[in-house]
Amino acid sequence: ADTSIDNGFKLTPEVLEKAITPKTKWLLMNSPSNPSGAAYTEAELRALADVLLKHPHVWTLTDDMYEHLTYGDFVFKTIAEVEPSLYERTLTMNGVSKAYAMTG
């Protein structure tokens, strides 16, 4: 599903709901996102989780590579933290290269 500057380059629950079909297997998320920097708040994740709870055939892949690169009072959360029942349907990707400058 497309995002735009109008929604802060974030997926909305309405767009997610419309995008899910019986063939949908995965929701791929990147928060904070590269290159936009868009990051989902707990309330935004809660709204997306509510949609996913209605579709048990959809799993979530989260790219949390930038979780430690947030600013201000933003608190990073994963969708599985916000909705623990999604834990078994969530695959998290992460690493040390971005936050700890350990590339190569």
N, C-alpha and C positions, 0 to 999 in steps of 0.2 A: 504494500500500500504506500502511496505517496505521502510525503510530508512537505511542508512549505514554511516560508518565513512567517506566514500568518498564524501558524500554530506552534511557532518556536522550533520547527523541525522535529516535532515529537508526534508520535502516533497517538491518536485519540481513540477512546473506546468505541465511538460511533464508526470510525473508519475501520477499526479492527473487526468489529462485528460484521460489517458489510463484506470484508475481505475473506472471512472464513467460509470455506465450503466443505463438503464431505471429503474432498481430496486433500485438504490442508493438513499437513503433518507437523509443521514447525512454525513458531514465531521467532524470528531472529532479532535480538535487541542489542544495542550498543549504547551504554550510558555510564559515564559521560561519553558523548559521541565525538569522534574525530571525523571531519574537521570542524563541525559546527560548535562543539562544546555543549550542546543541549544535554541536559541531565534530568531524569525523571524524579519528581518529588514522591514522597510516600503516598500522598493522595492520588497522584497520577498513576502510580503503580497499582494502588488499590482498585482504581477504576478499570484498569486493564485486566487485573486479576479476576475481577467480577465477570468480565466477558469470558475469560479462559475457563472459569469454573463451569460455564454452560457448555463447554466443548471439550470433553475429556479425551478426545482423540488428538488434541493439539498439545504438543510439547513446546517448551521454551528453551532456546539457546541464548545465553547472555554472554556478551563480550564485555567483561568488567576490567579490561586492561588499564583503564584510566581512573579506577575507583579512588585512588589516593591523590589524584590531581584535581581537586575541587577547591573552590574559593568561597570566601565569605562564610556565612553560617550554614551553607548547604551541608546536609547530612546524607551521605551515600547509603542507599538501601538496595537490596535485590528483591525481585518479585517473590522469591521463595521466603524471604524474611517477612515480607508484608503479608503473604498468604501461605502459611506453612503447609497447607494441603497440596500446594503445587510443587513442593520440594522433590517429590519422586518423579515429576515430569519436567524438571529443570536441569539443563546441562550448562555448567559455568566454565567459561574459558578465562584464563588470567595468566599472569606472568610477572616477572620482575624487571623486564627491560625498560618499561616506561617510567614507573615510579621510582626505581632505584638506579636508573642509568646503567644497567648491566647488560648491554647488548653484546653481540658477538659470540 
